Amino acid sequence: MSLNQNSNTNLINTITKLLWGPSLPPQLLISTVRSTWSTAWQLMMSQLAPSDPTGSYTRPTSQFRLYSNPKLKVSPKDLHLYVGLPCPWAHRTLIVRALKGLEDSVPVSIASPGIDGSWEFRFFSDPDKDKLVPSLDKANGCKTLREVYKLRRGGYSGRSTVPMLWDMEKKEVLCNESYDIIEFFNSGLNEIAGNPELDLSPPALKDDIRKWNDIIYPNVNNGVYRCGFAQSQEAYDKAAEGLFRTLEMLEDHLGGSRYLCGDVLTLADVCLFTTLIRFDVVYNVLFKCTKKKLIEFTNLHGYLRDIYQIPKVAETCNMGQIMEGYYKILFPLNPGGINPIMPSGCEDEVLSKPHNRDSLSLETKVVQHSVS
């Protein structure tokens, strides 16, 4: 501690003793800190997670949509993907990119969350060579993602989010909506894909995929955030009830179906997987999704292991980076910044255990798309 720090500490101690004697009364200390922290917390949460009048988290909409401009011309050779490993929305794009064999055709820069919560680029040496790790900005050489967004014509002052698909030739943000990007990767780049025959959204299943997404997005994908970012007890209770009601429904459905739409992996499965892989390691604890752990759902955890073991998927799941990106950065939810021990059920050895889901019947099943 420096001399100035010692002086400041001594001054605070002297003032405290003059006002309250040898010690600050516990009741006054607690009430003072509670009031101050509550005010500061509400201010921080209003910036981190905007809410409606009931205190329920309201996710901002993506500003750049791939299909909103019919005149937009996309050249496959000019594409660059920006992601962050903790983000489940960015994780979707990494999985589809890998499964379609687009790793060489669509290069990626991997940002990491900075101390202020913004995305920054830095070299990262990870002893686990089988996992993706943060990197420098390989397309523009920027230090932060915000700088990349500002390179577009006319500049930019909005939210700088991942995933983001960038046009290197035009210096333009093509899209920062994850579902647009995974649909584009699935069917829009087959001429440069290493695995063009894979279709994660076949025409015969598009209605099923849409119906599942309409259930899973509000209740599970965004539901965990509505729990963690709730700013009232009412908002939290409503979000938690919807989340676990939907998980129970999915547990029941997956008892008789290998994937959501039968025996075919689809974009709906990818979207569910990136939330499930973070559930026990982050959402159960930090986001107060505490009614049950995912490992307590036999079918859901088997389904998680099934997808994790698909070639190329596991290397997109850097659990250490996921934990650090939440526990170290989300200060309003974890002021001490203490990173807990990884739950044993989230370790690679457990996720790699046999799932036996390939033994499920191959017969077509009727899917009930409702949450009672």
C-alpha positions as CSV (number, residue, x, y, z in Angstrom):
1,M,0.0,0.0,0.0
2,S,1.3,3.4,-0.9
3,L,1.9,6.3,1.5
4,N,-1.1,8.1,0.1
5,Q,-3.3,5.0,0.6
6,N,-2.1,4.8,4.2
7,S,-2.9,8.4,4.8
8,N,-6.4,8.1,3.3
9,T,-7.1,5.0,5.4
10,N,-5.9,6.7,8.6
11,L,-8.1,9.8,7.8
12,I,-11.2,7.6,7.3
13,N,-10.5,5.7,10.5
14,T,-10.1,9.0,12.4
15,I,-13.3,10.5,11.1
16,T,-15.2,7.2,11.8
17,K,-14.0,7.2,15.5
18,L,-14.9,10.9,16.0
19,L,-18.5,10.3,14.7
20,W,-19.3,6.9,16.1
21,G,-16.6,5.9,18.5
22,P,-14.5,2.7,18.3
23,S,-16.8,1.1,15.8
24,L,-19.6,1.9,13.4
25,P,-22.9,0.5,14.7
26,P,-23.7,-2.7,12.7
27,Q,-27.3,-1.7,12.0
28,L,-26.3,1.7,10.6
29,L,-23.4,0.2,8.6
30,I,-25.7,-2.4,7.0
31,S,-28.5,0.1,6.3
32,T,-26.1,2.6,4.8
33,V,-24.4,0.1,2.6
34,R,-27.7,-1.5,1.6
35,S,-29.2,1.8,0.5
36,T,-26.1,2.9,-1.4
37,W,-25.6,-0.4,-3.1
38,S,-29.3,-0.7,-4.1
39,T,-29.2,2.7,-5.8
40,A,-25.9,1.9,-7.6
41,W,-27.2,-1.6,-8.5
42,Q,-30.3,-0.2,-10.1
43,L,-28.3,2.3,-12.1
44,M,-25.9,-0.3,-13.3
45,M,-28.7,-2.8,-14.2
46,S,-30.5,-0.1,-16.2
47,Q,-27.4,0.1,-18.4
48,L,-26.6,-3.6,-18.5
49,A,-30.1,-5.0,-18.8
50,P,-32.9,-2.5,-19.6
51,S,-36.2,-3.5,-18.1
52,D,-39.9,-2.8,-18.5
53,P,-42.0,-1.1,-15.8
54,T,-42.5,-4.5,-14.0
55,G,-38.7,-5.0,-13.7
56,S,-38.6,-7.7,-16.4
57,Y,-35.5,-7.7,-18.7
58,T,-36.2,-6.5,-22.2
59,R,-33.6,-7.6,-24.7
60,P,-32.7,-4.8,-27.2
61,T,-33.3,-5.7,-30.9
62,S,-30.4,-6.3,-33.3
63,Q,-29.8,-3.2,-35.5
64,F,-28.2,-4.9,-38.5
65,R,-30.3,-7.6,-40.2
66,L,-29.0,-9.6,-43.1
67,Y,-32.3,-9.9,-44.9
68,S,-33.7,-6.4,-44.3
69,N,-32.1,-5.0,-47.4
70,P,-33.0,-6.9,-50.5
71,K,-30.5,-5.0,-52.6
72,L,-27.6,-6.0,-50.3
73,K,-24.9,-7.9,-52.3
74,V,-22.8,-10.3,-50.2
75,S,-19.5,-11.6,-51.6
76,P,-18.5,-14.8,-49.8
77,K,-14.8,-14.1,-50.2
78,D,-15.1,-10.8,-48.2
79,L,-16.8,-12.3,-45.0
80,H,-15.3,-12.1,-41.6
81,L,-17.0,-13.3,-38.4
82,Y,-16.6,-11.6,-35.0
83,V,-17.6,-13.6,-31.9
84,G,-17.0,-13.8,-28.1
85,L,-16.7,-17.3,-26.5
86,P,-18.9,-16.5,-23.4
87,C,-21.8,-15.4,-25.6
88,P,-24.4,-18.1,-26.4
89,W,-25.7,-16.2,-29.4
90,A,-22.2,-16.0,-30.9
91,H,-21.7,-19.7,-30.0
92,R,-24.5,-20.6,-32.4
93,T,-22.6,-19.1,-35.3
94,L,-19.4,-21.0,-34.4
95,I,-21.2,-24.3,-34.3
96,V,-22.9,-23.9,-37.6
97,R,-19.7,-22.5,-39.2
98,A,-17.9,-25.7,-38.0
99,L,-20.6,-28.2,-39.0
100,K,-20.9,-26.7,-42.5
101,G,-17.1,-26.7,-43.0
102,L,-16.8,-23.0,-43.3
103,E,-13.7,-22.5,-41.1
104,D,-11.3,-21.7,-44.0
105,S,-13.9,-19.7,-46.0
106,V,-15.2,-17.5,-43.2
107,P,-12.3,-16.5,-40.9
108,V,-13.1,-15.5,-37.3
109,S,-11.8,-13.0,-34.8
110,I,-12.6,-13.9,-31.2
111,A,-13.0,-11.0,-28.8
112,S,-12.9,-11.3,-25.0
113,P,-14.9,-9.2,-22.5
114,G,-12.9,-6.3,-21.0
115,I,-13.2,-5.1,-17.4
116,D,-15.9,-2.6,-18.4
117,G,-17.9,-5.3,-20.2
118,S,-17.1,-4.2,-23.7
119,W,-15.5,-6.6,-26.2
120,E,-11.7,-6.3,-26.8
121,F,-9.1,-8.2,-28.7
122,R,-5.9,-9.6,-27.1
123,F,-3.6,-12.5,-27.7
124,F,-4.5,-15.4,-25.4
125,S,-2.4,-18.4,-24.7
126,D,-4.5,-21.4,-23.6
127,P,-3.0,-24.7,-22.6
128,D,-6.1,-26.5,-24.0
129,K,-5.1,-26.6,-27.6
130,D,-8.3,-28.4,-28.6
131,K,-10.5,-25.4,-27.8
132,L,-11.1,-22.0,-29.5
133,V,-9.5,-19.1,-27.6
134,P,-9.6,-15.3,-27.8
135,S,-7.5,-13.7,-30.5
136,L,-6.4,-10.4,-32.0
137,D,-8.6,-8.7,-34.6
138,K,-7.5,-10.5,-37.8
139,A,-9.5,-8.4,-40.2
140,N,-9.0,-4.8,-39.1
141,G,-6.3,-4.8,-36.4
142,C,-8.6,-3.0,-34.0
143,K,-8.2,-3.1,-30.2
144,T,-11.9,-3.3,-29.4
145,L,-15.1,-4.4,-31.2
146,R,-16.5,-0.9,-30.8
147,E,-13.6,0.4,-33.0
148,V,-14.6,-2.2,-35.7
149,Y,-18.2,-1.0,-35.7
150,K,-17.1,2.6,-36.0
151,L,-15.2,1.7,-39.2
152,R,-18.4,1.4,-41.1
153,R,-19.5,4.2,-43.4
154,G,-21.2,6.9,-41.3
155,G,-19.6,5.6,-38.1
156,Y,-21.6,4.0,-35.3
157,S,-22.5,4.8,-31.7
158,G,-24.9,2.0,-30.7
159,R,-24.3,-1.3,-28.9
160,S,-21.3,-3.2,-30.2
161,T,-22.5,-6.8,-29.9
162,V,-21.4,-10.3,-31.0
163,P,-21.9,-12.2,-33.2
164,M,-21.2,-9.7,-36.0
165,L,-20.7,-10.6,-39.7
166,W,-18.4,-8.1,-41.4
167,D,-17.8,-7.3,-45.1
168,M,-14.0,-6.7,-45.4
169,E,-14.2,-5.1,-48.8
170,K,-17.1,-2.7,-48.1
171,K,-16.0,-2.0,-44.5
172,E,-19.5,-2.6,-43.4
173,V,-21.5,-4.5,-40.7
174,L,-23.6,-7.0,-42.6
175,C,-25.4,-8.5,-39.7
176,N,-25.4,-8.7,-35.9
177,E,-28.4,-10.9,-35.5
178,S,-27.4,-14.5,-34.6
179,Y,-30.3,-16.3,-36.2
180,D,-29.8,-14.5,-39.5
181,I,-26.2,-15.5,-39.5
182,I,-26.8,-19.2,-38.8
183,E,-29.5,-19.4,-41.5
184,F,-27.0,-17.7,-43.9
185,F,-24.2,-20.1,-43.0
186,N,-26.6,-23.1,-43.3
187,S,-27.9,-22.4,-46.8
188,G,-26.3,-19.3,-48.3
189,L,-22.7,-20.4,-48.6
190,N,-22.9,-23.9,-49.9
191,E,-20.6,-23.0,-52.9
192,I,-17.7,-22.5,-50.5
193,A,-18.7,-24.9,-47.7
194,G,-16.7,-28.0,-47.0
195,N,-19.9,-29.8,-46.0
196,P,-22.6,-28.4,-48.4
197,E,-24.8,-31.5,-48.2
198,L,-25.6,-30.8,-44.5
199,D,-28.9,-29.0,-44.1
200,L,-29.8,-27.9,-40.6
201,S,-33.1,-26.4,-41.8
202,P,-34.6,-28.8,-44.4
203,P,-37.8,-27.5,-46.0
204,A,-39.9,-30.3,-44.6
205,L,-39.0,-29.3,-41.0
206,K,-39.1,-25.5,-41.3
207,D,-42.4,-25.2,-39.6
208,D,-41.3,-27.5,-36.7
209,I,-38.1,-25.6,-36.3
210,R,-40.0,-22.3,-36.1
211,K,-42.5,-23.7,-33.6
212,W,-39.7,-24.9,-31.4
213,N,-37.8,-21.6,-31.6
214,D,-41.0,-19.8,-30.7
215,I,-41.1,-21.9,-27.5
216,I,-37.4,-22.0,-26.6
217,Y,-36.3,-18.5,-27.3
218,P,-38.6,-16.6,-24.8
219,N,-38.6,-19.3,-22.1
220,V,-35.1,-20.8,-22.2
221,N,-32.6,-18.8,-24.4
222,N,-33.9,-15.4,-23.1
223,G,-35.6,-17.0,-20.1
224,V,-32.3,-17.5,-18.2
225,Y,-31.4,-13.8,-18.8
226,R,-34.9,-12.8,-17.6
227,C,-34.1,-14.6,-14.4
228,G,-30.6,-13.3,-13.9
229,F,-31.4,-9.7,-14.9
230,A,-34.8,-9.4,-13.2
231,Q,-35.2,-6.2,-11.2
232,S,-38.2,-7.2,-9.2
233,Q,-39.3,-10.4,-7.4
234,E,-42.4,-10.5,-9.6
235,A,-40.3,-10.4,-12.8
236,Y,-38.0,-13.1,-11.5
237,D,-40.8,-15.5,-10.3
238,K,-42.5,-15.2,-13.7
239,A,-39.3,-15.9,-15.6
240,A,-38.2,-18.8,-13.4
241,E,-41.7,-20.4,-13.7
242,G,-41.6,-20.2,-17.5
243,L,-38.1,-21.5,-17.7
244,F,-38.5,-24.6,-15.6
245,R,-42.0,-25.4,-17.0
246,T,-40.4,-25.4,-20.5
247,L,-37.4,-27.5,-19.4
248,E,-39.8,-30.1,-18.0
249,M,-41.7,-30.1,-21.3
250,L,-38.4,-30.6,-23.2
251,E,-37.3,-33.3,-20.9
252,D,-40.5,-35.2,-21.6
253,H,-40.3,-34.7,-25.3
254,L,-36.7,-35.7,-25.6
255,G,-37.5,-39.0,-23.8
256,G,-38.9,-40.2,-27.1
257,S,-37.1,-38.1,-29.7
258,R,-33.4,-37.9,-30.3
259,Y,-33.5,-34.3,-31.3
260,L,-36.2,-31.7,-31.2
261,C,-37.5,-32.5,-34.7
262,G,-37.0,-36.2,-34.6
263,D,-33.8,-37.9,-35.8
264,V,-32.3,-34.8,-37.6
265,L,-30.2,-32.2,-36.0
266,T,-31.6,-28.7,-36.8
267,L,-30.9,-25.1,-36.1
268,A,-33.4,-25.3,-33.3
269,D,-31.1,-27.9,-31.6
270,V,-28.1,-25.6,-32.0
271,C,-30.0,-22.7,-30.4
272,L,-31.1,-24.8,-27.4
273,F,-27.6,-26.4,-27.0
274,T,-25.8,-23.1,-26.5
275,T,-28.0,-22.3,-23.6
276,L,-27.9,-25.8,-22.1
277,I,-24.1,-26.0,-22.2
278,R,-24.0,-22.9,-20.0
279,F,-26.8,-23.8,-17.6
280,D,-25.0,-25.6,-14.7
281,V,-21.8,-23.7,-15.1
282,V,-23.3,-20.2,-15.1
283,Y,-27.1,-19.8,-15.2
284,N,-27.9,-22.1,-12.3
285,V,-25.7,-20.2,-9.9
286,L,-25.1,-16.6,-11.2
287,F,-28.6,-16.2,-12.8
288,K,-30.5,-17.8,-10.0
289,C,-31.9,-20.6,-12.2
290,T,-31.7,-22.8,-9.1
291,K,-34.8,-25.0,-9.1
292,K,-32.9,-27.9,-10.7
293,K,-29.5,-28.4,-12.3
294,L,-29.4,-29.5,-15.9
295,I,-27.6,-32.7,-14.9
296,E,-30.8,-33.6,-12.9
297,F,-32.7,-33.8,-16.2
298,T,-31.8,-37.2,-17.5
299,N,-33.0,-36.7,-21.1
300,L,-31.8,-33.1,-21.4
301,H,-28.3,-33.9,-20.1
302,G,-28.1,-36.9,-22.5
303,Y,-29.2,-34.7,-25.4
304,L,-26.6,-32.2,-24.4
305,R,-23.9,-34.9,-24.4
306,D,-25.1,-36.1,-27.7
307,I,-24.7,-32.8,-29.5
308,Y,-21.4,-32.0,-27.6
309,Q,-19.9,-35.2,-29.0
310,I,-20.8,-34.4,-32.7
311,P,-17.4,-33.8,-34.4
312,K,-16.2,-30.2,-34.2
313,V,-18.8,-29.1,-31.6
314,A,-16.7,-29.6,-28.4
315,E,-13.9,-27.4,-29.6
316,T,-16.3,-24.5,-29.7
317,C,-17.1,-25.0,-26.0
318,N,-14.4,-23.3,-24.0
319,M,-15.9,-23.7,-20.5
320,G,-13.1,-21.8,-18.8
321,Q,-13.6,-18.8,-21.0
322,I,-17.4,-19.0,-20.6
323,M,-17.1,-18.9,-16.8
324,E,-14.6,-16.1,-16.8
325,G,-16.8,-14.1,-19.2
326,Y,-19.7,-14.2,-16.8
327,Y,-18.3,-14.3,-13.2
328,K,-15.4,-11.9,-13.8
329,I,-17.3,-9.3,-15.9
330,L,-20.9,-9.1,-14.7
331,F,-20.1,-6.9,-11.8
332,P,-23.7,-6.2,-10.7
333,L,-24.4,-9.9,-10.4
334,N,-21.0,-10.9,-8.8
335,P,-19.3,-7.8,-7.2
336,G,-16.5,-9.8,-5.8
337,G,-15.5,-11.2,-9.2
338,I,-14.8,-14.6,-7.7
339,N,-14.8,-17.3,-10.3
340,P,-16.2,-20.5,-8.7
341,I,-15.0,-24.1,-9.3
342,M,-16.4,-25.7,-12.4
343,P,-19.2,-28.1,-11.6
344,S,-18.0,-31.7,-12.2
345,G,-21.0,-32.3,-14.6
346,C,-19.6,-29.6,-16.9
347,E,-16.1,-31.1,-17.4
348,D,-15.2,-32.7,-20.7
349,E,-14.8,-36.1,-19.1
350,V,-18.5,-36.1,-18.1
351,L,-19.8,-34.5,-21.3
352,S,-17.9,-37.2,-23.3
353,K,-19.6,-40.1,-21.5
354,P,-21.9,-42.3,-23.6
355,H,-25.3,-40.8,-24.2
356,N,-27.1,-43.8,-25.8
357,R,-29.5,-41.5,-27.6
358,D,-28.9,-43.1,-30.9
359,S,-30.9,-46.1,-29.6
360,L,-34.1,-44.1,-29.7
361,S,-36.7,-45.2,-32.2
362,L,-36.3,-43.9,-35.8
363,E,-40.1,-43.8,-36.3
364,T,-41.7,-40.5,-37.0
365,K,-43.3,-39.0,-33.9
366,V,-46.0,-36.5,-33.4
367,V,-44.6,-33.3,-31.8
368,Q,-46.8,-31.3,-29.5
369,H,-45.7,-27.7,-29.7
370,S,-47.3,-26.2,-26.7
371,V,-46.4,-25.3,-23.2
372,S,-49.3,-25.8,-20.8
